Amino acid sequence: MRPSTKVAVALSCLALTPLPGCGGSSGSPTGGGSRSRNVISQEEWQLGALELFQADLSLTGGSGGAAATVDATVDWTFPSNDVDMYVTSTSCTTQAFVQETCTYVARADTPTAKPERVAFTVTAAGNYRFWVVNLGPAAESGTLEIAITQ
């Protein structure tokens, strides 16, 4: 289903701007070479049914133009709720998101997956908006974790 099909009421939102390098680090490589995964944002959220949370992320670009992978996980309390996650550019406004006029960088919107996860590759500086949508049927709370592997 598409976001506006699911979300037909006014949405509340909260914005934040995590900085690269902030937050914790897994401290262990995630593959060959010197690549490591670092958590750069970990936020808690509380949403009523049909409300959303947004988090903005600004990346300055990798060293030497090397590709990095951004991954995010949203998890919540009650499996009976359908919580989805979308990633867009920061130019996507709440109104545009609800009207489905934004282009998705990544999305995780399966009705039964818990937690929802996304991952995408970045090669240059960029600004991204992570949308967490509680499609209900009840109020929910959870976490959004964003990490980068480079």
LOMARVEX-993964 format. One record per residue: x, y, z of N, C-alpha, C, O in turn. Coordinates in pm, whole numbers, padded with zeros to 5 digits, always signed. Example, Ala and Ser with C-alpha at 12.3 -4.5 7.8 and 13.67 -1.06 7.14 Angstrom:
% residues 2
+01319-00569+00780+01230-00450+00780+01320-00330+00780+01424-00332+00846 +01285-00225+00708+01367-00106+00714+01290+00003+00787+01341+00114+00804 
***
This chain:
% residues 150
+00082-00119+00000+00000+00000+00000+00086+00125+00000+00200+00123+00047 +00033+00231-00052+00106+00356-00058+00074+00439+00064-00032+00420+00124 +00163+00533+00106+00144+00609+00228+00012+00683+00236-00054+00677+00340 -00031+00753+00129-00154+00831+00141-00276+00741+00146-00380+00781+00200 -00266+00621+00091-00376+00528+00101-00395+00488+00246-00508+00469+00292 -00285+00476+00318-00289+00434+00456-00309+00550+00552-00369+00533+00658 -00261+00667+00516-00260+00780+00609-00345+00890+00549-00299+00966+00463 -00469+00900+00594-00562+00996+00536-00600+01105+00634-00698+01176+00611 -00526+01121+00740-00554+01225+00837-00433+01313+00852-00324+01279+00806 -00451+01427+00917-00336+01515+00943-00234+01441+01026-00270+01366+01117 -00107+01461+00994+00001+01389+01059+00080+01482+01147+00097+01600+01113 +00130+01432+01259+00219+01511+01342+00361+01468+01310+00384+01355+01268 +00456+01560+01330+00593+01523+01299+00690+01591+01394+00660+01693+01455 +00809+01531+01403+00917+01580+01486+01044+01563+01406+01070+01455+01353 +01125+01668+01396+01245+01661+01314+01369+01664+01402+01369+01724+01509 +01474+01599+01355+01602+01605+01421+01710+01595+01316+01683+01546+01207 +01829+01639+01346+01940+01631+01252+02059+01566+01320+02139+01635+01383 +02073+01434+01309+02190+01369+01365+02313+01404+01283+02304+01423+01162 +02425+01413+01345+02549+01446+01277+02631+01320+01255+02637+01234+01344 +02695+01307+01137+02778+01189+01114+02886+01178+01221+02946+01278+01261 +02909+01057+01266+03011+01035+01367+02956+01042+01508+03027+01006+01602 +02833+01087+01526+02773+01092+01660+02709+00957+01689+02683+00880+01596 +02685+00929+01812+02621+00804+01849+02724+00696+01873+02844+00721+01877 +02674+00576+01890+02762+00464+01924+02822+00400+01802+02795+00440+01689 +02904+00303+01826+02968+00228+01719+02963+00082+01754+02979+00043+01870 +02940+00002+01653+02940-00141+01679+03081-00189+01711+03099-00291+01777 +03182-00113+01664+03320-00144+01695+03376-00264+01623+03491-00301+01645 +03295-00326+01537+03347-00443+01467+03326-00427+01318+03223-00374+01275 +03420-00471+01238+03406-00464+01093+03287-00547+01048+03250-00646+01112 +03227-00507+00936+03110-00578+00885+03140-00641+00749+03049-00657+00668 +03259-00675+00724+03294-00736+00598+03444-00735+00582+03518-00721+00679 +03487-00749+00458+03629-00749+00432+03689-00611+00447+03618-00511+00445 +03820-00605+00464+03889-00477+00472+03861-00405+00601+03837-00465+00705 +03866-00273+00591+03853-00192+00712+03714-00132+00727+03699-00035+00803 +03614-00183+00661+03479-00130+00672+03423-00158+00811+03437-00268+00864 +03361-00055+00869+03298-00075+00999+03164-00004+01002+03143+00095+00931 +03075-00054+01085+02940+00001+01100+02938+00089+01223+02976+00046+01332 +02892+00214+01206+02879+00309+01317+02736+00358+01325+02681+00407+01227 +02676+00346+01443+02542+00399+01466+02555+00550+01478+02632+00599+01560 +02481+00624+01396+02491+00770+01397+02366+00837+01453+02367+00957+01478 +02260+00761+01471+02139+00816+01534+02057+00702+01592+02038+00598+01528 +02009+00723+01712+01919+00626+01774+01815+00707+01851+01846+00770+01952 +01692+00705+01802+01585+00788+01857+01468+00703+01903+01435+00601+01843 +01405+00748+02010+01281+00686+02055+01165+00772+02005+01179+00894+01994 +01053+00709+01976+00936+00782+01929+00810+00723+01990+00806+00606+02028 +00706+00806+01997+00572+00764+02040+00474+00824+01942+00477+00944+01916 +00386+00741+01888+00292+00786+01788+00154+00728+01812+00139+00612+01850 +00053+00811+01790-00083+00760+01785-00103+00690+01651-00017+00699+01563 -00215+00623+01635-00245+00561+01507-00256+00670+01401-00314+00776+01425 -00199+00644+01285-00199+00735+01170-00120+00863+01196-00155+00970+01145 -00014+00852+01275+00078+00964+01295+00215+00923+01245+00242+00805+01222 +00303+01023+01228+00436+00991+01181+00543+01067+01256+00516+01168+01322 +00664+01015+01245+00785+01072+01304+00881+01088+01188+00888+01002+01101 +00955+01198+01185+01057+01213+01081+01190+01248+01143+01196+01320+01243 +01295+01198+01083+01432+01226+01128+01514+01261+01006+01513+01188+00907 +01586+01372+01012+01669+01417+00901+01815+01380+00926+01863+01387+01039 +01883+01340+00821+02022+01299+00829+02100+01370+00720+02065+01362+00602 +02207+01440+00758+02296+01505+00663+02428+01431+00661+02492+01414+00764 +02469+01387+00542+02596+01318+00525+02691+01409+00449+02651+01477+00355 +02817+01410+00490+02916+01496+00426+02991+01426+00314+03068+01491+00244 +02971+01298+00296+03040+01224+00190+03153+01141+00248+03212+01177+00349 +03182+01031+00182+03287+00941+00230+03425+00989+00191+03440+01076+00105 +03524+00932+00253+03661+00969+00223+03701+00912+00088+03680+00794+00060 +03760+00997+00004+03807+00953-00126+03697+00910-00221+03724+00838-00317 +03574+00952-00196+03463+00917-00284+03419+00772-00271+03345+00722-00355 +03464+00704-00166+03427+00564-00146+03279+00553-00111+03225+00639-00041 +03215+00449-00159+03075+00426-00129+03057+00385+00017+03140+00315+00074 +02948+00430+00074+02910+00391+00210+02768+00337+00204+02692+00370+00113 +02733+00255+00301+02597+00203+00310+02531+00259+00433+02583+00249+00544 +02414+00319+00414+02332+00366+00525+02225+00261+00547+02160+00218+00452 +02208+00219+00671+02099+00127+00701+02021+00180+00820+02076+00248+00907 +01894+00147+00823+01807+00193+00933+01712+00081+00971+01666+00003+00887 +01682+00076+01100+01588-00021+01153+01488+00051+01241+01527+00130+01327 +01361+00026+01219+01257+00078+01308+01192-00043+01374+01152-00139+01308 +01182-00037+01507+01120-00145+01584+01020-00085+01680+01034+00031+01720 +00919-00162+01717+00811-00113+01801+00759-00224+01889+00802-00339+01877 +00666-00190+01977+00622-00281+02082+00524-00388+02036+00549-00507+02056 +00413-00348+01975+00302-00440+01949+00301-00492+01805+00288-00412+01712 +00314-00623+01784+00311-00679+01650+00178-00653+01577+00174-00662+01454 +00073-00623+01650-00057-00597+01586-00060-00464+01512-00148-00443+01428 +00035-00374+01541+00042-00248+01469+00127-00264+01343+00224-00340+01341 +00089-00191+01240+00166-00188+01115+00246-00058+01113+00190+00049+01093 +00375-00069+01134+00464+00047+01132+00554+00033+01009+00614-00073+00987 +00564+00140+00930+00642+00137+00808+00748+00247+00810+00739+00341+00888 +00849+00234+00723+00955+00333+00715+00982+00365+00567+00983+00277+00481 +01004+00495+00543+01035+00544+00409+01154+00639+00420+01171+00705+00523 +01235+00647+00316+01346+00742+00311+01328+00825+00185+01309+00771+00076 +01336+00959+00201+01325+01052+00090+01437+01155+00104+01516+01149+00197 +01442+01249+00012+01529+01364+00031+01461+01456+00132+01342+01443+00158 +01537+01549+00190+01479+01642+00288+01389+01745+00221+01321+01820+00291 +01386+01751+00090+01294+01842+00023+01150+01790+00026+01057+01865-00006 +01131+01666+00063+00997+01607+00073+00929+01659+00199+00974+01630+00310 +00823+01735+00183+00748+01789+00297+00643+01689+00343+00614+01591+00274 +00586+01713+00459+00480+01625+00510+00364+01621+00411+00310+01514+00381 +00325+01736+00361+00214+01742+00265+00247+01661+00139+00164+01584+00091 +00366+01678+00086+00407+01604-00034+00414+01454-00006+00377+01373-00091 +00461+01418+00113+00469+01276+00151+00329+01214+00152+00309+01105+00097 +00235+01282+00214+00098+01230+00223+00034+01223+00084-00046+01133+00056 +00068+01318-00003+00013+01319-00138+00089+01227-00234+00056+01220-00352 +00189+01158-00183+00268+01061-00260+00340+01124-00379+00350+01062-00485 +00391+01246-00361+00464+01310-00469+00615+01309-00445+00689+01368-00522 +00660+01243-00340+00804+01232-00311+00862+01108-00378+00792+01008-00398 +00988+01115-00411+01060+00999-00463+01125+00928-00346+01188+00992-00261 +01110+00797-00340+01168+00719-00230+01311+00678-00262+01340+00629-00371 +01399+00699-00167+01535+00647-00174+01531+00500-00133+01600+00416-00191 +01450+00470-00033+01431+00333+00017+01296+00329+00089+01242+00432+00130 +01244+00209+00103+01117+00193+00174+01106+00053+00232+01159-00044+00176 +01036+00044+00345+01006-00084+00409+00862-00073+00457+00835-00014+00561 +00771-00129+00381+00629-00109+00411+00546-00236+00400+00432-00234+00355 +00606-00347+00442+00529-00470+00445+00440-00470+00569+00483-00428+00676 +00318-00517+00556+00224-00509+00668+00256-00604+00784+00203-00585+00894 +00341-00704+00763+00366-00801+00869+00509-00803+00920+00537-00870+01020 +00601-00731+00856+00741-00735+00900+00759-00655+01029+00707-00545+01042 +00833-00711+01122+00867-00645+01247+01002-00699+01291+01010-00817+01322 +01105-00620+01295+01112-00477+01263+01118-00454+01112+01134-00548+01034 +01106-00327+01072+01124-00288+00932+01267-00240+00915+01321-00172+01003 +01329-00275+00800+01469-00237+00774+01483-00184+00632+01418-00232+00539 +01571-00084+00616+01609-00034+00484+01759-00020+00479+01826-00010+00582 +01814-00020+00357+01956+00006+00336+01972+00065+00197+01901+00027+00104 +02066+00160+00184+02094+00219+00054+02238+00266+00052+02298+00293+00157 +02294+00277-00069+02433+00316-00088+02442+00465-00117+02361+00519-00192 +02540+00531-00056+02567+00672-00083+02713+00685-00126+02800+00615-00073 +02739+00774-00221+02875+00796-00269+02918+00941-00254+03034+00974-00276 +02824+01028-00218+02855+01171-00204+02769+01229-00092+02683+01161-00037 +02795+01353-00059+02718+01421+00043+02570+01421+00005+02536+01423-00113 +02484+01420+00105+02340+01421+00077+02260+01442+00204+02311+01425+00315 +02134+01479+00186+02042+01500+00298+01923+01407+00280+01860+01404+00175 +01893+01332+00385+01790+01230+00377+01690+01249+00491+01725+01290+00601 +01563+01217+00461+01457+01222+00562+01402+01081+00579+01360+01016+00483 +01403+01034+00704+01350+00902+00740+01211+00924+00799+01196+00997+00896 +01112+00861+00740+00973+00872+00786+00933+00741+00853+00949+00635+00794 +00883+00748+00975+00827+00632+01045+00678+00659+01058+00638+00761+01114 +00595+00568+01005+00451+00587+01003+00384+00475+01082+00406+00357+01053 +00303+00512+01181+00225+00413+01256+00087+00406+01193+00006+00497+01206 +00062+00297+01124-00066+00278+01058-00169+00213+01149-00281+00184+01106 -00131+00189+01273-00226+00140+01372-00246-00009+01366-00176-00084+01298 -00347-00048+01440-00467+00026+01479-00457+00104+01611-00552+00174+01647 -00347+00093+01685-00339+00157+01817-00215+00244+01828-00128+00243+01741 -00207+00320+01936-00088+00400+01966+00032+00306+01980+00017+00189+02012 +00151+00360+01955+00270+00277+01952+00391+00358+01996+00391+00481+01987 +00493+00288+02042+00622+00351+02071+00730+00257+02021+00710+00136+02010 +00846+00316+01991+00954+00233+01940+01082+00312+01923+01098+00421+01979 +01172+00255+01844+01302+00317+01820+01332+00319+01670+01283+00236+01593 +01414+00416+01633+01468+00426+01499+01618+00433+01514+01670+00523+01580 +01689+00339+01453+01834+00338+01455+01885+00355+01313+01843+00284+01222 +01978+00451+01296+02039+00476+01166+02189+00456+01181+02251+00506+01275 +02248+00381+01087+02391+00352+01094+02452+00369+00955+02383+00370+00854 +02584+00383+00955+02657+00393+00828+02774+00295+00833+02843+00284+00935 +02796+00227+00723+02908+00135+00708+02997+00190+00598+02952+00209+00485 +03124+00214+00633+03218+00267+00534+03356+00214+00557+03448+00247+00483 
***
